[in-house]
């Protein structure tokens, strides 16, 4: 969906956001998964917006937008069982008026690596699956963020650590797949 050069720039922005968050984790500036999520999503939003603005193709027919929406633990998360959603929107601007042409979104439940609340994870994955088959689990640790498809977590007995390494995606690879439309539910906007 996004042209290759812009996709490379955006993946670089996502990786920079991840590195910024990892520095905060290492400095123990953040406590808990919700604060890490807020920090990461804020960095992704800012850096992707800056990338779009800096590298905007004014002669192009389309504009793109990456949105990252956090679902607060006490209010929104219980309704969707996800900690956040990522949406990619494509706008047609050819006729001089901007209208939404396509949207794709994914739901993500975030976990710290030492999380052992498997009953809750089972419910969260099943609830996200009721909303979208494009649901994932993100794991934060000191080396980076990796993403696993919810169905792979189910097949691993709801133990994310049992998902084989070949089924784990880095944050950059995950976003790259979203940008080329290999991931995300079409028409599902968050």
N, CA, C and O of each residue as an XYZ file, in Angstrom:
760
protein
N       0.828     -1.193      0.000
C       0.000      0.000      0.000
C       0.870      1.253      0.000
O       0.582      2.189     -0.747
N       1.906      1.301      0.799
C       2.780      2.480      0.847
C       3.961      2.243     -0.085
O       4.533      1.153     -0.084
N       4.335      3.240     -0.877
C       5.482      3.085     -1.776
C       6.740      2.652     -1.017
O       6.921      2.988      0.154
N       7.599      1.903     -1.701
C       8.753      1.264     -1.063
C       9.660      2.242     -0.316
O      10.030      1.979      0.828
N      10.016      3.342     -0.926
C      10.929      4.293     -0.263
C      10.310      4.849      1.020
O      10.988      4.948      2.043
N       9.035      5.210      0.969
C       8.367      5.717      2.170
C       8.274      4.617      3.225
O       8.427      4.882      4.417
N       8.027      3.397      2.791
C       7.948      2.267      3.723
C       9.275      2.107      4.478
O       9.277      1.905      5.693
N      10.383      2.198      3.770
C      11.701      2.091      4.412
C      11.906      3.200      5.437
O      12.436      2.956      6.521
N      11.493      4.401      5.102
C      11.622      5.538      6.011
C      10.753      5.322      7.252
O      11.191      5.577      8.374
N       9.531      4.856      7.046
C       8.628      4.627      8.178
C       9.123      3.498      9.082
O       9.031      3.598     10.305
N       9.642      2.435      8.490
C      10.188      1.339      9.307
C      11.365      1.863     10.129
O      11.538      1.476     11.285
N      12.167      2.735      9.537
C      13.246      3.374     10.289
C      12.713      4.195     11.460
O      13.303      4.202     12.541
N      11.598      4.884     11.243
C      10.971      5.672     12.313
C      10.470      4.760     13.428
O      10.624      5.083     14.606
N       9.873      3.628     13.069
C       9.382      2.675     14.069
C      10.554      2.104     14.873
O      10.468      1.967     16.093
N      11.642      1.774     14.184
C      12.824      1.251     14.880
C      13.409      2.295     15.828
O      13.856      1.956     16.924
N      13.409      3.559     15.413
C      13.896      4.636     16.281
C      13.006      4.770     17.513
O      13.505      4.995     18.616
N      11.699      4.635     17.334
C      10.761      4.685     18.464
C      11.044      3.540     19.426
O      11.047      3.728     20.642
N      11.280      2.361     18.879
C      11.588      1.195     19.720
C      12.876      1.427     20.512
O      12.931      1.134     21.706
N      13.904      1.951     19.854
C      15.180      2.205     20.537
C      15.023      3.230     21.654
O      15.627      3.091     22.718
N      14.222      4.249     21.415
C      13.957      5.258     22.438
C      13.291      4.623     23.655
O      13.648      4.915     24.796
N      12.330      3.760     23.397
C      11.626      3.084     24.489
C      12.560      2.133     25.223
O      12.503      2.041     26.449
N      13.415      1.428     24.497
C      14.366      0.504     25.138
C      15.327      1.251     26.057
O      15.695      0.746     27.117
N      15.730      2.448     25.653
C      16.600      3.255     26.523
C      15.875      3.591     27.822
O      16.467      3.539     28.900
N      14.599      3.935     27.717
C      13.816      4.242     28.916
C      13.657      3.007     29.799
O      13.728      3.106     31.024
N      13.444      1.854     29.188
C      13.323      0.620     29.964
C      14.635      0.341     30.699
O      14.628      0.003     31.883
N      15.752      0.482     29.997
C      17.068      0.218     30.593
C      17.359      1.174     31.744
O      18.012      0.797     32.717
N      16.879      2.401     31.638
C      17.094      3.388     32.697
C      16.061      3.265     33.808
O      16.094      4.021     34.779
N      15.158      2.328     33.668
C      14.074      2.090     34.613
C      13.215      3.338     34.775
O      12.696      3.618     35.856
N      13.075      4.089     33.667
C      12.210      5.257     33.678
C      10.740      4.871     33.565
O       9.857      5.671     33.873
N      10.484      3.662     33.129
C       9.117      3.216     32.948
C       8.866      2.023     33.849
O       9.736      1.170     34.026
N       7.687      1.970     34.406
C       7.353      0.804     35.222
C       6.050      0.228     34.693
O       5.029      0.912     34.624
N       6.108     -1.007     34.334
C       4.899     -1.684     33.899
C       4.631     -1.562     32.429
O       5.088     -0.643     31.750
N       3.876     -2.520     31.968
C       3.583     -2.652     30.544
C       2.764     -1.482     29.999
O       2.985     -1.070     28.860
N       1.837     -0.941     30.767
C       1.013      0.153     30.262
C       1.847      1.405     29.984
O       1.638      2.074     28.972
N       2.778      1.723     30.863
C       3.628      2.896     30.648
C       4.571      2.700     29.467
O       4.834      3.641     28.718
N       5.077      1.486     29.298
C       5.936      1.192     28.155
C       5.125      1.368     26.863
O       5.609      1.955     25.895
N       3.900      0.858     26.859
C       3.032      0.976     25.682
C       2.777      2.436     25.334
O       2.891      2.828     24.172
N       2.437      3.231     26.319
C       2.164      4.655     26.094
C       3.390      5.332     25.490
O       3.271      6.085     24.524
N       4.563      5.067     26.054
C       5.792      5.672     25.559
C       6.082      5.234     24.128
O       6.416      6.067     23.285
N       5.961      3.958     23.847
C       6.244      3.438     22.509
C       5.282      4.008     21.476
O       5.712      4.448     20.409
N       3.992      4.007     21.775
C       3.007      4.508     20.813
C       3.175      6.004     20.549
O       3.020      6.463     19.417
N       3.487      6.746     21.588
C       3.717      8.181     21.409
C       4.896      8.407     20.468
O       4.824      9.252     19.576
N       5.977      7.659     20.661
C       7.149      7.808     19.797
C       6.829      7.386     18.359
O       7.262      8.046     17.415
N       6.080      6.299     18.184
C       5.706      5.848     16.836
C       4.871      6.918     16.132
O       5.134      7.250     14.976
N       3.869      7.457     16.825
C       3.016      8.486     16.220
C       3.831      9.691     15.778
O       3.693     10.158     14.647
N       4.670     10.190     16.659
C       5.444     11.403     16.366
C       6.420     11.156     15.226
O       6.482     11.946     14.284
N       7.188     10.063     15.300
C       8.216      9.822     14.294
C       7.618      9.477     12.930
O       8.173      9.872     11.904
N       6.502      8.750     12.895
C       5.859      8.466     11.603
C       5.264      9.731     11.005
O       5.384      9.953      9.800
N       4.628     10.561     11.814
C       4.089     11.826     11.326
C       5.203     12.701     10.753
O       5.049     13.286      9.681
N       6.329     12.787     11.474
C       7.461     13.570     10.986
C       7.991     13.013      9.665
O       8.348     13.771      8.764
N       8.040     11.683      9.558
C       8.526     11.056      8.318
C       7.598     11.381      7.157
O       8.062     11.716      6.067
N       6.285     11.287      7.380
C       5.329     11.624      6.318
C       5.480     13.078      5.888
O       5.468     13.378      4.694
N       5.621     13.976      6.850
C       5.739     15.400      6.534
C       7.042     15.707      5.802
O       7.041     16.457      4.826
N       8.135     15.144      6.258
C       9.442     15.432      5.678
C       9.589     14.851      4.272
O      10.239     15.454      3.419
N       8.999     13.704      4.031
C       9.187     13.003      2.764
C       7.911     12.946      1.927
O       7.735     12.050      1.102
N       7.037     13.901      2.149
C       5.759     13.928      1.451
C       5.952     14.109     -0.052
O       6.737     14.945     -0.499
N       5.228     13.315     -0.808
C       5.262     13.416     -2.268
C       4.088     14.291     -2.685
O       2.956     13.819     -2.796
N       4.367     15.561     -2.913
C       3.297     16.500     -3.251
C       2.676     16.253     -4.624
O       1.583     16.739     -4.913
N       3.375     15.497     -5.467
C       2.823     15.219     -6.790
C       1.980     13.939     -6.790
O       1.371     13.590     -7.801
N       1.950     13.256     -5.669
C       1.267     11.972     -5.598
C      -0.235     12.079     -5.490
O      -0.786     13.147     -5.225
N      -0.873     10.974     -5.698
C      -2.324     10.913     -5.644
C      -2.821     10.561     -4.249
O      -3.979     10.819     -3.919
N      -1.952      9.971     -3.427
C      -2.392      9.457     -2.139
C      -1.608     10.055     -0.977
O      -0.426     10.377     -1.100
N      -2.290     10.193      0.145
C      -1.672     10.501      1.429
C      -1.904      9.300      2.335
O      -2.873      8.557      2.176
N      -1.006      9.129      3.275
C      -1.095      7.996      4.197
C      -1.015      8.508      5.619
O      -0.478      9.582      5.889
N      -1.566      7.706      6.524
C      -1.535      8.060      7.932
C      -1.399      6.775      8.745
O      -2.114      5.801      8.513
N      -0.474      6.788      9.698
C      -0.328      5.682     10.645
C      -0.843      6.200     11.976
O      -0.373      7.219     12.483
N      -1.807      5.495     12.533
C      -2.302      5.877     13.848
C      -2.073      4.726     14.812
O      -2.185      3.554     14.453
N      -1.755      5.085     16.016
C      -1.564      4.109     17.081
C      -2.459      4.548     18.232
O      -2.306      5.646     18.767
N      -3.375      3.695     18.599
C      -4.338      4.050     19.642
C      -4.180      3.135     20.842
O      -4.284      1.913     20.736
N      -3.929      3.747     21.969
C      -3.787      3.000     23.218
C      -5.158      2.846     23.854
O      -5.961      3.780     23.850
N      -5.423      1.676     24.398
C      -6.670      1.428     25.111
C      -6.363      1.388     26.608
O      -5.771      0.424     27.093
N      -6.762      2.433     27.344
C      -6.464      2.476     28.781
C      -6.988      1.246     29.525
O      -8.085      0.750     29.265
N      -6.170      0.781     30.449
C      -6.417     -0.465     31.171
C      -7.775     -0.511     31.870
O      -8.419     -1.560     31.880
N      -8.214      0.577     32.442
C      -9.446      0.550     33.231
C     -10.713      0.850     32.419
O     -11.816      0.503     32.840
N     -10.554      1.490     31.263
C     -11.751      1.888     30.523
C     -11.934      1.128     29.218
O     -12.925      0.417     29.053
N     -11.008      1.265     28.304
C     -11.177      0.689     26.970
C     -10.678     -0.752     26.842
O     -11.301     -1.563     26.157
N      -9.553     -1.077     27.501
C      -8.994     -2.420     27.343
C      -9.989     -3.527     27.701
O     -10.052     -4.528     26.988
N     -10.764     -3.388     28.772
C     -11.725     -4.458     29.065
C     -12.760     -4.694     27.952
O     -13.315     -5.788     27.848
N     -13.018     -3.684     27.128
C     -14.004     -3.856     26.055
C     -13.428     -4.552     24.835
O     -14.141     -5.289     24.153
N     -12.138     -4.331     24.543
C     -11.543     -4.913     23.336
C     -10.475     -5.959     23.646
O     -10.046     -6.689     22.753
N     -10.044     -6.035     24.901
C      -9.008     -6.975     25.357
C      -7.663     -6.749     24.690
O      -6.809     -7.635     24.706
N      -7.466     -5.592     24.111
C      -6.184     -5.237     23.511
C      -5.638     -4.020     24.244
O      -6.391     -3.214     24.790
N      -4.325     -3.905     24.244
C      -3.697     -2.722     24.826
C      -3.618     -1.585     23.827
O      -3.653     -0.412     24.198
N      -3.511     -1.946     22.537
C      -3.469     -0.908     21.518
C      -3.850     -1.459     20.156
O      -3.913     -2.669     19.936
N      -4.102     -0.516     19.246
C      -4.390     -0.854     17.850
C      -3.512      0.017     16.969
O      -3.208      1.163     17.299
N      -3.115     -0.549     15.853
C      -2.365      0.183     14.842
C      -3.235      0.213     13.595
O      -3.732     -0.825     13.158
N      -3.422      1.393     13.021
C      -4.191      1.523     11.786
C      -3.363      2.248     10.738
O      -2.616      3.181     11.033
N      -3.519      1.795      9.525
C      -2.914      2.443      8.370
C      -4.054      2.914      7.486
O      -4.910      2.126      7.083
N      -4.058      4.204      7.190
C      -5.102      4.779      6.354
C      -4.494      5.334      5.069
O      -3.421      5.938      5.067
N      -5.220      5.106      3.983
C      -4.802      5.617      2.675
C      -5.899      6.553      2.195
O      -7.065      6.169      2.110
N      -5.510      7.794      1.880
C      -6.450      8.805      1.421
C      -6.174      9.130     -0.043
O      -5.022      9.273     -0.453
N      -7.229      9.243     -0.813
C      -7.128      9.679     -2.202
C      -7.278     11.191     -2.204
O      -8.285     11.721     -1.734
N      -6.274     11.886     -2.735
C      -6.310     13.353     -2.775
C      -6.273     13.863     -4.205
O      -6.044     15.051     -4.434
N      -6.492     12.989     -5.156
C      -6.365     13.317     -6.576
C      -7.324     14.419     -7.011
O      -6.929     15.322     -7.748
N      -8.552     14.361     -6.577
C      -9.568     15.312     -7.045
C      -9.540     16.631     -6.278
O     -10.410     17.481     -6.467
N      -8.550     16.799     -5.420
C      -8.468     18.031     -4.648
C      -9.176     17.942     -3.311
O      -8.986     18.792     -2.442
N      -9.985     16.922     -3.149
C     -10.606     16.675     -1.859
C     -10.093     15.339     -1.352
O      -9.918     14.392     -2.118
N      -9.861     15.282     -0.085
C      -9.305     14.071      0.512
C     -10.423     13.161      0.991
O     -11.285     13.585      1.761
N     -10.413     11.912      0.539
C     -11.365     10.953      1.087
C     -10.656      9.628      1.367
O      -9.730      9.234      0.657
N     -11.108      8.967      2.400
C     -10.512      7.715      2.831
C     -10.770      6.644      1.790
O     -11.918      6.349      1.460
N      -9.701      6.068      1.278
C      -9.830      5.009      0.285
C      -9.728      3.627      0.913
O     -10.418      2.697      0.497
N      -8.860      3.496      1.923
C      -8.629      2.185      2.518
C      -8.104      2.351      3.935
O      -7.347      3.279      4.222
N      -8.511      1.447      4.817
C      -7.976      1.410      6.173
C      -7.743     -0.047      6.544
O      -8.537     -0.925      6.207
N      -6.641     -0.287      7.244
C      -6.314     -1.615      7.750
C      -5.848     -1.449      9.188
O      -5.126     -0.507      9.512
N      -6.267     -2.374     10.047
C      -5.893     -2.265     11.452
C      -5.560     -3.622     12.044
O      -5.991     -4.665     11.553
N      -4.775     -3.575     13.117
C      -4.462     -4.760     13.908
C      -4.698     -4.426     15.379
O      -4.567     -3.274     15.792
N      -5.044     -5.435     16.156
C      -5.160     -5.304     17.606
C      -3.956     -5.981     18.242
O      -3.487     -7.014     17.764
N      -3.452     -5.382     19.342
C      -2.274     -5.937     19.997
C      -2.451     -5.908     21.511
O      -2.822     -4.887     22.090
N      -2.183     -7.036     22.133
C      -2.130     -7.159     23.584
C      -0.654     -7.193     23.956
O       0.094     -8.022     23.439
N      -0.227     -6.305     24.844
C       1.182     -6.212     25.232
C       1.425     -6.950     26.542
O       0.579     -6.972     27.436
N       2.609     -7.552     26.627
C       2.994     -8.281     27.831
C       4.455     -8.045     28.150
O       5.274     -7.832     27.256
N       4.773     -8.086     29.432
C       6.160     -8.123     29.856
C       6.593     -9.586     29.841
O       5.752    -10.467     30.015
N       7.878     -9.871     29.639
C       8.297    -11.264     29.481
C       8.037    -12.142     30.695
O       7.869    -13.352     30.547
N       8.000    -11.571     31.882
C       7.782    -12.390     33.077
C       6.298    -12.586     33.415
O       5.974    -13.181     34.443
N       5.403    -12.095     32.566
C       3.974    -12.239     32.813
C       3.583    -13.716     32.861
O       3.945    -14.492     31.977
N       2.852    -14.086     33.887
C       2.424    -15.489     34.024
C       0.917    -15.600     34.224
O       0.425    -16.631     34.684
N       0.196    -14.561     33.887
C      -1.262    -14.556     34.049
C      -1.899    -15.180     32.808
O      -2.498    -14.483     31.989
N      -1.764    -16.503     32.681
C      -2.204    -17.195     31.472
C      -3.715    -17.199     31.308
O      -4.211    -17.134     30.184
N      -4.452    -17.273     32.405
C      -5.915    -17.256     32.299
C      -6.388    -15.946     31.683
O      -7.293    -15.929     30.849
N      -5.773    -14.867     32.100
C      -6.149    -13.565     31.545
C      -5.760    -13.473     30.068
O      -6.516    -12.945     29.253
N      -4.574    -13.991     29.731
C      -4.120    -13.968     28.335
C      -5.059    -14.788     27.452
O      -5.372    -14.378     26.335
N      -5.505    -15.927     27.938
C      -6.451    -16.754     27.179
C      -7.706    -15.952     26.854
O      -8.163    -15.931     25.711
N      -8.259    -15.292     27.870
C      -9.467    -14.488     27.663
C      -9.199    -13.328     26.704
O     -10.003    -13.056     25.813
N      -8.066    -12.648     26.888
C      -7.753    -11.505     26.033
C      -7.611    -11.921     24.569
O      -8.133    -11.252     23.677
N      -6.914    -13.015     24.327
C      -6.735    -13.481     22.946
C      -8.063    -13.903     22.342
O      -8.357    -13.569     21.194
N      -8.864    -14.632     23.101
C     -10.172    -15.054     22.580
C     -11.085    -13.859     22.318
O     -11.799    -13.836     21.315
N     -11.070    -12.868     23.208
C     -11.891    -11.670     23.010
C     -11.426    -10.867     21.794
O     -12.253    -10.404     21.009
N     -10.107    -10.698     21.631
C      -9.598     -9.982     20.454
C      -9.994    -10.724     19.181
O     -10.337    -10.102     18.176
N      -9.946    -12.056     19.227
C     -10.312    -12.867     18.066
C     -11.765    -12.700     17.664
O     -12.109    -12.884     16.497
N     -12.616    -12.355     18.609
C     -14.026    -12.098     18.300
C     -14.188    -10.795     17.519
O     -15.152    -10.622     16.773
N     -13.235     -9.885     17.698
C     -13.295     -8.587     17.022
C     -12.564     -8.634     15.681
O     -13.047     -8.109     14.678
N     -11.388     -9.275     15.682
C     -10.575     -9.302     14.463
C      -9.653    -10.514     14.470
O      -9.071    -10.866     15.496
N      -9.531    -11.143     13.310
C      -8.564    -12.237     13.192
C      -7.151    -11.694     13.038
O      -6.191    -12.463     12.994
N      -7.018    -10.400     12.958
C      -5.714     -9.754     12.904
C      -5.368     -9.230     14.301
O      -5.327     -8.023     14.539
N      -5.119    -10.174     15.216
C      -4.755     -9.813     16.579
C      -3.421    -10.461     16.929
O      -3.082    -11.545     16.454
N      -2.679     -9.759     17.775
C      -1.297    -10.122     18.067
C      -0.979     -9.918     19.535
O      -1.719     -9.257     20.264
N       0.140    -10.500     19.955
C       0.678    -10.269     21.291
C       2.075     -9.693     21.114
O       2.898    -10.250     20.387
N       2.338     -8.571     21.784
C       3.657     -7.945     21.770
C       4.316     -8.227     23.112
O       3.677     -8.144     24.161
N       5.592     -8.557     23.066
C       6.350     -8.799     24.293
C       7.469     -7.771     24.367
O       8.252     -7.609     23.432
N       7.524     -7.077     25.510
C       8.570     -6.096     25.754
C       9.658     -6.748     26.591
O       9.370     -7.361     27.619
N      10.900     -6.618     26.157
C      12.008     -7.010     27.014
C      13.160     -6.046     26.791
O      13.006     -5.051     26.081
N      14.306     -6.323     27.382
C      15.418     -5.379     27.310
C      16.126     -5.380     25.962
O      16.956     -4.507     25.706
N      15.818     -6.336     25.099
C      16.482     -6.399     23.794
C      15.611     -5.864     22.668
O      16.110     -5.617     21.570
N      14.342     -5.684     22.916
C      13.454     -5.184     21.881
C      12.025     -5.626     22.091
O      11.671     -6.200     23.120
N      11.227     -5.348     21.105
C       9.825     -5.733     21.114
C       9.656     -6.794     20.038
O      10.079     -6.606     18.897
N       9.042     -7.897     20.402
C       8.703     -8.851     19.352
C       7.211     -9.105     19.373
O       6.553     -9.000     20.408
N       6.694     -9.443     18.199
C       5.266     -9.580     17.980
C       4.966    -11.005     17.518
O       5.696    -11.581     16.711
N       3.877    -11.558     18.049
C       3.471    -12.920     17.706
C       1.987    -12.910     17.369
O       1.196    -12.295     18.084
N       1.608    -13.567     16.310
C       0.185    -13.689     15.941
C      -0.547    -14.456     17.034
O      -0.019    -15.438     17.557
N      -1.741    -14.029     17.382
C      -2.502    -14.663     18.458
C      -2.734    -16.151     18.207
O      -2.688    -16.957     19.137
N      -2.982    -16.510     16.949
C      -3.214    -17.935     16.658
C      -1.971    -18.769     16.964
O      -2.094    -19.929     17.357
N      -0.789    -18.204     16.792
C       0.435    -18.928     17.150
C       0.564    -19.090     18.660
O       1.085    -20.098     19.138
N       0.088    -18.094     19.412
C       0.105    -18.196     20.872
C      -0.873    -19.285     21.323
O      -0.567    -20.055     22.233
N      -2.034    -19.349     20.696
C      -3.018    -20.394     21.021
C      -2.407    -21.767     20.786
O      -2.513    -22.658     21.628
N      -1.761    -21.929     19.620
C      -1.151    -23.221     19.277
C      -0.001    -23.589     20.207
O       0.385    -24.756     20.278
N       0.546    -22.614     20.917
C       1.642    -22.858     21.858
C       1.150    -22.940     23.291
O       1.913    -22.699     24.226
N      -0.113    -23.277     23.470
C      -0.677    -23.425     24.811
C      -0.778    -22.123     25.568
O      -0.686    -22.108     26.796
N      -0.968    -21.032     24.852
C      -1.077    -19.683     25.421
C       0.189    -19.275     26.172
O       0.137    -18.451     27.085
N       1.306    -19.846     25.790
C       2.605    -19.474     26.355
C       3.412    -18.810     25.243
O       3.944    -19.487     24.363
N       3.501    -17.487     25.289
C       4.186    -16.744     24.243
C       5.628    -17.225     24.110
O       6.156    -17.313     23.001
N       6.258    -17.533     25.227
C       7.660    -17.968     25.181
C       7.821    -19.300     24.446
O       8.934    -19.645     24.048
N       6.732    -20.055     24.257
C       6.802    -21.323     23.533
C       6.620    -21.166     22.025
O       6.786    -22.130     21.277
N       6.282    -19.970     21.578
C       6.159    -19.719     20.138
C       7.568    -19.752     19.556
O       8.472    -19.086     20.060
N       7.746    -20.523     18.505
C       9.075    -20.674     17.931
C       9.598    -19.343     17.395
O       8.829    -18.475     16.982
N      10.905    -19.207     17.411
C      11.562    -17.964     17.018
C      11.208    -17.576     15.581
O      11.110    -16.388     15.273
N      11.018    -18.553     14.704
C      10.702    -18.232     13.309
C       9.314    -17.618     13.135
O       9.009    -17.073     12.074
N       8.475    -17.702     14.162
C       7.142    -17.092     14.103
C       7.075    -15.762     14.843
O       6.017    -15.136     14.902
N       8.190    -15.331     15.403
C       8.260    -14.040     16.092
C       8.740    -12.981     15.115
O       9.668    -13.204     14.337
N       8.103    -11.844     15.168
C       8.493    -10.728     14.296
C       9.091     -9.612     15.130
O       8.619     -9.324     16.230
N      10.125     -8.990     14.605
C      10.614     -7.770     15.241
C       9.563     -6.686     15.010
O       8.702     -6.824     14.140
N       9.635     -5.629     15.776
C       8.681     -4.527     15.608
C       8.799     -3.924     14.214
O       7.789     -3.595     13.593
N      10.020     -3.779     13.720
C      10.224     -3.231     12.373
C       9.626     -4.108     11.292
O       8.983     -3.603     10.372
N       9.829     -5.427     11.389
C       9.266     -6.353     10.401
C       7.738     -6.372     10.468
O       7.064     -6.456      9.441
N       7.203     -6.293     11.679
C       5.756     -6.262     11.860
C       5.150     -5.051     11.150
O       4.177     -5.182     10.408
N       5.729     -3.876     11.381
C       5.222     -2.664     10.735
C       5.445     -2.700      9.234
O       4.594     -2.234      8.475
N       6.560     -3.238      8.792
C       6.808     -3.364      7.356
C       5.699     -4.193      6.708
O       5.206     -3.844      5.636
N       5.309     -5.291      7.359
C       4.212     -6.121      6.849
C       2.890     -5.364      6.808
O       2.092     -5.555      5.890
N       2.656     -4.509      7.793
C       1.439     -3.682      7.789
C       1.490     -2.710      6.602
O       0.498     -2.530      5.895
N       2.650     -2.090      6.395
C       2.789     -1.093      5.341
C       2.644     -1.675      3.934
O       2.262     -0.959      3.009
N       2.943     -2.962      3.764
C       2.764     -3.589      2.446
C       1.481     -4.416      2.392
O       1.258     -5.177      1.451
N       0.645     -4.255      3.415
C      -0.681     -4.879      3.483
C      -0.644     -6.406      3.630
O      -1.582     -7.089      3.219
N       0.424     -6.936      4.206
C       0.434     -8.372      4.516
C      -0.208     -8.645      5.868
O      -0.517     -9.794      6.187
N      -0.410     -7.614      6.654
C      -1.073     -7.750      7.945
C      -2.110     -6.641      8.059
O      -1.975     -5.572      7.463
N      -3.130     -6.918      8.827
C      -4.171     -5.932      9.062
C      -5.485     -6.334      8.412
O      -5.514     -6.909      7.324
N      -6.546     -6.024      9.093
C      -7.872     -6.323      8.592
C      -8.388     -5.126      7.808
O      -8.465     -4.020      8.343
N      -8.738     -5.334      6.553
C      -9.222     -4.260      5.689
C     -10.595     -3.795      6.183
O     -11.455     -4.602      6.535
N     -10.771     -2.492      6.199
C     -12.055     -1.917      6.586
C     -12.260     -1.815      8.079
O     -13.287     -1.306      8.530
N     -11.312     -2.283      8.846
C     -11.408     -2.266     10.297
C     -10.583     -1.100     10.808
O      -9.354     -1.156     10.785
N     -11.238     -0.052     11.265
C     -10.542      1.132     11.749
C     -10.662      1.257     13.241
O     -11.739      1.064     13.805
N      -9.566      1.578     13.883
C      -9.577      1.757     15.338
C      -9.247      3.191     15.684
O      -9.206      3.548     16.861
